[in-house]
Amino acid sequence: MEITFQIEPCAESGGYVARWDDPGRGGICTQGEDLADLQAMIEDAVTAYFPPESLPERVRLHFVEDPVVAMA
């Protein structure tokens, strides 16, 4: 099983917001200050949401806007 989070930049915090909808059950919404923090927050949220026997094998991140790296 695989689930896909929609990732969007957060204008208020400068970080990222991740959302995954689970029709009929709600879903998961979390945020992180940077991509490393966001990944850790997603892992924690997914582990808390799913029972161990139903844990997804993979979590895909879909960026609504591509991240940009400032070079100077």
N, C-alpha and C positions, 0 to 999 in steps of 0.2 A: 504494500500500500504506500502511496505517496500523497502528500498534501502540498499545496502551493500557497505561499503567503504573498500578498500584494504589498510591496514596499514603496513608501512615499517619503520624501523629505518632510521634516517638520519645521515650518517657518518660525514657530515660537521658540523652539529649543535649539534649532540648528542640527538636530540629530535626525533619526529616522523612526517612522511608525510602520509596524507590520500588522496586517490583518489577514485572518483566514476565517471564512464563514462555513459553519456546519449547519446546513438547512435542518430546521426542526429542533436543533439543540443549542444554537447560539454560535459559538466559535471562539476564536482567540484574538485578542488585540494586545499588543505590547509595544514598547519603544526602547530605543537605545541611543546613547550619546554619539556613537560612531558605529561603523560596521561590525567591529569585533564585539562591542557591547551588545549590539542588536542580536548577533548570532547567539551569544550566551543567554540573552533574555528569551529568545525563541526556543532554545533547547529546554530551558527551565519550564516555560509555559506549556510546551508540548508534552513534556514528561508529567506535568501535573494534570493536564487535561485528559490524557488517555490512560486507561489501565495498562499495566505492563504487557498483557497478552495482545493488546490492540495497538500498541505503539507503532507509528508509521516507520517503514524501513528507510524512507528518505523524505526530506523536507526541501522543497524547491523554493527559491526566492525569485520573485518576478518584480523587477524594478519598473514602476510606472514611468519614472524619469531616470535616464541613465546617470549614474554618479559622474561627477566631473572632478578632475584632479587639477588644482591650481599649481602652476609651474613657477610663478614669481609674484 
